[in-house]
Structures are given as C-alpha cells and as structure tokens.
Amino acid sequence: MPSASGKSPWFVEPLGKQHDRAAFACGNETLDRYLKEIASQDARRLVAAPFVAVASTAPKNILGYYMLSAFGIDLGSLPAEVARKLPTYPVVPATLLGRLAVDQRCRGQGIGEFLLIDALHRAYAQSSQIAAVAVVVDAIDAQAVRFYRHFNFLLFPETPDRLFLPMRTIRNMFQRI
Ligand SMILES: CC(C)(COP(=O)(O)OP(=O)(O)OC[C@H]1O[C@@H](n2cnc3c(N)ncnc32)[C@H](O)[C@@H]1OP(=O)(O)O)[C@@H](O)C(=O)NCCC(=O)NCCS
C-alpha cells in the first residue's frame, strides 16, 4: 500500500455543497443513490461522516467517496483467535467504513486504494483519542469482498459480506511509513 501522505493528484475532504453529487456514477445504483440523496442527511444527523476524493484541477467533481461511523463489534462474531486477544466485553469498539465507491470513468487509476488508505489513516489517527480495535467494512457484493481481501481484510466467520482489519495491523502499516 502507498503512503497516506505521498504526493498525489487527488485529495480527500468532507462532502460539501460545492461538490457535484448528481454527476457521480460508480455503476452500483445503491451506492450512487446513497451519495446523491442520503449522505448529506446522514452527515447532518451525525449518523455518518462522508468524505470525497477530488482532483486539485477539478475540485467539484467527485472521483470517489467513503463514509465513516462509530461501530461496536460483538466479541462472539470475531474469529476465535482474534477474540482471544481482547478483553471479554460483550461489544468492542470499532470504526465502520460503511461505503466506498469510485466513479466508473476513473476506475483502475488507484483512486479506490487512495480512498481506502485515507479512511484507514483517518480511523487510525482518531483511535488514539477514541479507541477502536478494528476497521470494519460492509462489502456491497462479491467483487467488493475481493477488493477488501486484496488489502488483507479478514472475514467475520458468520457474515460473509462484512470484513475487518485489526487496528494493530493498520498501526503497523502507518508506523512503517
Ligand atoms: C472496488 C472499487 C472501489 C475499486 O476502485 P478502483 O479505483 O478501480 O481501484 P484501484 O485502481 O485503486 O485498485 C487498487 C488495487 O485493487 C485491485 N482491485 C480493484 N478492484 C478490485 C476487486 N474488485 N477485486 C480485487 N482487487 C481489486 C486493483 O487490481 C489494484 O491492485 P494492484 O495495486 O495490486 O494493482 C471500484 O471498482 C468501485 O467503486 N466498485 C463499485 C463499488 C464497490 O464495489 N465498492 C467497494 C465497497 S462497498
């Protein structure tokens, strides 16, 4: 994975009124509709925080987006070897990366990875103030599961479309940079 701070033609910022949500098309109607109709409402209601990637040359065009929220993992839903290393609280804190999508016109350029690294870095930075043992992702379909598996996310044994990356792994990733 690349560094979160290296030079890039893109940057990530909170979704704002200046961004052209209507033009976004990732090929998945649920994810498109979410950005167009619900993301700002969720932000206003403090349910989720939306972030978008834009190019410095065209800062209104949304290249991709992701959402972050606080989350609780049932200890029993984790693989036994992971749960064993945690205290026996019924629920442990995590950060949820609920959605992540890239406009289909700019796939394959590294924007998905750029967004994912940014989300992981943001979750890691927050975890020193508000603890989280992992970043959890909800994958929209089998291809999305493969995308997250490509970045070493682990499976919840009973929930095939939900995956996680331990914060220890994320910390090691950023401490090496
Ligand atoms: C999945 C998605 C975010 C990937 O975005 P992208 O910008 O095309 O991906 P990138 O160019 O950053 O690819 C980064 C790496 O991931 C790999 N990758 C991309 N999509 C992949 C997939 N579906 N399965 C496995 N690997 C994948 C690439 O091959 C690349 O690997 P490399 O660096 O080893 O060459 C994008 O296709 C998308 O928005 N899909 C629809 C929505 C979706 O599935 N969201 C996922 C979570 S809900």
The ligand as a Tripos MOL2 file, in Angstrom:
@<TRIPOS>MOLECULE
LIG
   48    50     1     0     0
SMALL
NO_CHARGES

@<TRIPOS>ATOM
      1 C1        -13.9120   -1.5700   -5.8810 C.3       1 LIG1
      2 C2        -13.5360   -0.1660   -6.3620 C.3       1 LIG1
      3 C3        -13.6910    0.8070   -5.1850 C.3       1 LIG1
      4 C4        -12.0710   -0.1850   -6.8490 C.3       1 LIG1
      5 O1        -11.7120    1.1390   -7.2320 O.3       1 LIG1
      6 P1        -10.5120    1.4250   -8.2870 P.3       1 LIG1
      7 O2        -10.1780    2.8600   -8.1860 O.co2     1 LIG1
      8 O3        -10.8570    0.8920   -9.6130 O.co2     1 LIG1
      9 O4         -9.3550    0.5220   -7.6560 O.3       1 LIG1
     10 P2         -7.7820    0.8450   -7.6730 P.3       1 LIG1
     11 O5         -7.3880    1.2930   -9.0520 O.co2     1 LIG1
     12 O6         -7.4500    1.7460   -6.5650 O.co2     1 LIG1
     13 O7         -7.1710   -0.5950   -7.3970 O.3       1 LIG1
     14 C5         -6.2320   -0.7930   -6.3650 C.3       1 LIG1
     15 C6         -5.8560   -2.2570   -6.3200 C.3       1 LIG1
     16 O8         -7.0350   -3.0130   -6.0120 O.3       1 LIG1
     17 C7         -7.2370   -4.0130   -7.0060 C.3       1 LIG1
     18 N1         -8.6870   -4.1430   -7.1940 N.ar      1 LIG1
     19 C8         -9.5480   -3.1940   -7.6420 C.ar      1 LIG1
     20 N2        -10.8040   -3.6970   -7.6470 N.ar      1 LIG1
     21 C9        -10.7070   -4.9780   -7.2060 C.ar      1 LIG1
     22 C10       -11.6460   -6.0090   -6.9910 C.ar      1 LIG1
     23 N3        -12.9520   -5.8500   -7.2020 N.pl3     1 LIG1
     24 N4        -11.1740   -7.1940   -6.5510 N.ar      1 LIG1
     25 C11        -9.8600   -7.4040   -6.2980 C.ar      1 LIG1
     26 N5         -8.9280   -6.4500   -6.4730 N.ar      1 LIG1
     27 C12        -9.3350   -5.2580   -6.9190 C.ar      1 LIG1
     28 C13        -6.5370   -3.4820   -8.2480 C.3       1 LIG1
     29 O9         -6.1990   -4.5290   -9.1280 O.3       1 LIG1
     30 C14        -5.3300   -2.8070   -7.6590 C.3       1 LIG1
     31 O10        -4.3760   -3.7760   -7.3210 O.3       1 LIG1
     32 P3         -2.7840   -3.5410   -7.5220 P.3       1 LIG1
     33 O11        -2.4680   -2.2290   -6.8370 O.co2     1 LIG1
     34 O12        -2.1800   -4.7230   -6.8330 O.co2     1 LIG1
     35 O13        -2.5840   -3.4710   -8.9730 O.co2     1 LIG1
     36 C15       -14.4230    0.2800   -7.5510 C.3       1 LIG1
     37 O14       -14.3580   -0.7020   -8.5590 O.3       1 LIG1
     38 C16       -15.8900    0.5160   -7.1980 C.2       1 LIG1
     39 O15       -16.2620    1.6180   -6.8130 O.2       1 LIG1
     40 N6        -16.7400   -0.5060   -7.3590 N.am      1 LIG1
     41 C17       -18.1740   -0.3790   -7.1010 C.3       1 LIG1
     42 C18       -18.4660   -0.2000   -5.6410 C.3       1 LIG1
     43 C19       -17.7310   -1.1760   -4.7370 C.2       1 LIG1
     44 O16       -17.5950   -2.3490   -5.0280 O.2       1 LIG1
     45 N7        -17.2670   -0.6650   -3.5690 N.am      1 LIG1
     46 C20       -16.4980   -1.4630   -2.6120 C.3       1 LIG1
     47 C21       -17.0300   -1.3990   -1.2450 C.3       1 LIG1
     48 S1        -18.7700   -1.3190   -0.9740 S.3       1 LIG1
@<TRIPOS>BOND
     1     1     2 1
     2     2     3 1
     3     2     4 1
     4     2    36 1
     5     4     5 1
     6     5     6 1
     7     6     7 2
     8     6     8 1
     9     6     9 1
    10     9    10 1
    11    10    11 2
    12    10    12 1
    13    10    13 1
    14    13    14 1
    15    14    15 1
    16    15    16 1
    17    15    30 1
    18    16    17 1
    19    17    18 1
    20    17    28 1
    21    18    19 ar
    22    18    27 ar
    23    19    20 ar
    24    20    21 ar
    25    21    22 ar
    26    21    27 ar
    27    22    23 1
    28    22    24 ar
    29    24    25 ar
    30    25    26 ar
    31    26    27 ar
    32    28    29 1
    33    28    30 1
    34    30    31 1
    35    31    32 1
    36    32    33 2
    37    32    34 1
    38    32    35 1
    39    36    37 1
    40    36    38 1
    41    38    39 2
    42    38    40 1
    43    40    41 1
    44    41    42 1
    45    42    43 1
    46    43    44 2
    47    43    45 1
    48    45    46 1
    49    46    47 1
    50    47    48 1
@<TRIPOS>SUBSTRUCTURE
     1 LIG1         1 GROUP 0 **** ****
